[in-house]
Each structure stands twice: as C-alpha cells, then as structure tokens.
C-alpha cells in the first residue's frame, strides 16, 4: 500500500468534487473516510500521480482492489478494461435509474460487476439520496 501525501489527497478529492469517481456518491453522506485509488495499481506499474489517482468510496475501492480489467463474457474469453475516471467520461459509459447504475458499454458492465456497484444496500442508499435531491 502506498501512502498518499496529504496535499495530493486533497487535490484528488477536490478534482472529484468530493464524490466517488465510480459510483458518484458524495463523501459527506458516508460515515467513512473515502480512499484514494490507484486506477492502475502499483503492482501493475501504476504511479502515485494525479493522472493515476481517483477519489473513491470504500465500497468501490475495496471491491476493485488491484484489478484493472475483468472478463466480459461467461466463458472468460474476452478481457475488458475497467472504467478509468482520468480518461473516460462517466456519462458515456453509465446512466442511473432508480438508484441503479446501468451500463452503456462493456467497460461499464465489467466495472459495475467488479466494483459490486449495484449491491442492494448501495442501490437503496443512492435512491434515497436521489429522492432527497442529493444524488448524483
């Protein structure tokens, strides 16, 4: 695990507007501290630089781990990269309906599955935030 300097952490959080760059949940509504994710993990040659860091909720980051890709098919033959918040536009890959985050692309499908974005408790939470006008 890499220690992220405080000033770099703040820069990454500010750039993300203090919300998870994968599921878009605002940090202020979780009772936990958000993480700084290495988009390309250190073990895969990623660096601790702004260009390789994302602000993430603990749920997304813990599920992602050091993954950079996932199999998109049930036979495990097609490897698809995960969503990269530094290079991809969220709205081009995902959309939201009733708290569910749905895929427009195979990149989104892989990301939703690996990050367990639509676990029931997470969907209920996002739906409640949306009904209160606080999400996304």
C-alpha positions as CSV (number, residue, x, y, z in Angstrom):
1,X,0.0,0.0,0.0
2,X,1.3,3.5,-0.9
3,X,0.9,6.4,1.5
4,X,-0.6,9.4,-0.4
5,X,0.7,12.8,0.8
6,X,-2.0,15.0,2.3
7,X,-1.7,17.7,-0.3
8,X,-2.0,15.2,-3.2
9,X,-5.0,13.5,-1.5
10,X,-6.7,16.9,-1.2
11,X,-6.1,17.7,-4.8
12,X,-7.6,14.4,-6.0
13,X,-10.6,14.9,-3.7
14,X,-11.2,18.4,-4.9
15,X,-10.9,17.4,-8.5
16,X,-13.6,14.8,-7.9
17,X,-15.8,17.3,-6.1
18,X,-15.6,15.1,-3.0
19,X,-17.6,12.3,-4.6
20,X,-16.7,8.7,-5.6
21,X,-15.5,8.8,-9.2
22,X,-17.0,5.3,-9.8
23,X,-20.5,5.4,-8.2
24,X,-20.8,9.2,-7.7
25,X,-21.8,9.0,-4.0
26,X,-20.8,12.2,-2.2
27,X,-18.3,11.7,0.7
28,X,-20.3,13.8,3.1
29,X,-23.1,11.1,3.2
30,X,-21.0,8.2,4.3
31,X,-19.7,7.7,7.8
32,X,-16.3,6.6,6.5
33,X,-13.3,8.3,5.0
34,X,-13.0,8.0,1.2
35,X,-10.0,6.4,-0.3
36,X,-7.5,7.4,-3.0
37,X,-7.4,4.6,-5.6
38,X,-4.6,3.9,-7.9
39,X,-6.5,3.4,-11.1
40,X,-3.6,1.4,-12.5
41,X,-2.4,-0.4,-9.4
42,X,1.2,-0.2,-8.2
43,X,1.7,-3.9,-8.9
44,X,0.7,-3.3,-12.5
45,X,3.1,-0.4,-12.9
46,X,0.9,2.4,-11.9
47,X,2.3,5.5,-10.3
48,X,1.3,7.7,-7.4
49,X,0.5,10.7,-9.5
50,X,-2.7,12.8,-10.1
51,X,-3.0,11.2,-13.5
52,X,-3.3,7.8,-11.9
53,X,-5.4,8.5,-8.8
54,X,-9.1,8.6,-8.2
55,X,-11.2,9.6,-5.2
56,X,-13.4,6.6,-4.2
57,X,-15.8,5.4,-1.6
58,X,-14.6,2.5,0.4
59,X,-17.1,0.2,-1.2
60,X,-15.9,0.7,-4.8
61,X,-12.2,0.8,-3.8
62,X,-12.3,-2.4,-1.7
63,X,-14.1,-4.3,-4.4
64,X,-11.8,-3.0,-7.1
65,X,-8.6,-3.9,-5.3
66,X,-5.7,-4.0,-7.8
67,X,-8.0,-5.1,-10.7
68,X,-7.5,-3.2,-14.0
69,X,-9.8,-5.5,-16.1
70,X,-12.4,-8.2,-16.0
71,X,-13.8,-10.9,-18.2
72,X,-16.9,-9.6,-20.0
73,X,-18.3,-13.0,-21.0
74,X,-19.3,-16.0,-19.1
75,X,-16.7,-18.2,-20.8
76,X,-13.9,-15.9,-19.6
77,X,-12.5,-15.3,-23.1
78,X,-13.0,-11.5,-23.5
79,X,-11.0,-9.3,-21.2
80,X,-12.3,-5.8,-20.8
81,X,-10.6,-2.9,-19.0
82,X,-12.3,-1.2,-16.2
83,X,-13.6,2.4,-16.3
84,X,-10.8,4.9,-15.9
85,X,-12.0,8.2,-14.4
86,X,-9.0,10.1,-15.8
87,X,-9.6,9.0,-19.4
88,X,-13.3,8.1,-19.7
89,X,-16.4,10.3,-19.4
90,X,-18.8,8.8,-16.8
91,X,-21.9,9.6,-18.8
92,X,-20.6,7.9,-21.9
93,X,-20.4,4.6,-20.0
94,X,-23.1,4.7,-17.3
95,X,-26.6,6.0,-16.6
96,X,-28.7,6.0,-13.4
97,X,-32.3,4.7,-13.0
98,X,-33.9,4.5,-9.5
99,X,-30.6,4.2,-7.8
100,X,-29.2,1.6,-10.1
101,X,-26.1,2.4,-12.1
102,X,-26.6,0.8,-15.5
103,X,-24.1,0.2,-18.3
104,X,-24.0,1.7,-21.8
105,X,-20.7,-0.1,-22.6
106,X,-18.8,-3.3,-21.9
107,X,-16.3,-1.2,-19.9
108,X,-19.2,-0.2,-17.7
109,X,-20.6,-3.8,-17.4
110,X,-17.2,-5.0,-16.2
111,X,-16.8,-2.1,-13.8
112,X,-20.3,-2.5,-12.3
113,X,-19.7,-6.2,-11.7
114,X,-16.2,-6.0,-10.3
115,X,-16.9,-3.0,-8.0
116,X,-20.3,-4.5,-6.9
117,X,-21.9,-1.2,-7.6
118,X,-25.4,-2.5,-7.6
119,X,-25.4,-4.4,-4.4
120,X,-28.9,-3.9,-3.0
121,X,-27.9,-1.8,0.0
122,X,-25.9,0.5,-2.2
123,X,-28.9,0.9,-4.6
124,X,-31.3,1.7,-1.8
125,X,-28.8,4.3,-0.4
126,X,-28.4,6.0,-3.8
127,X,-32.1,6.0,-4.4
128,X,-32.8,7.7,-1.0
129,X,-30.1,10.3,-1.8
130,X,-31.6,10.9,-5.2
131,X,-35.1,11.3,-3.7
132,X,-33.7,13.9,-1.3
133,X,-32.1,15.7,-4.2
134,X,-28.5,14.8,-3.1
135,X,-27.5,12.4,-5.8
136,X,-25.9,12.4,-8.3
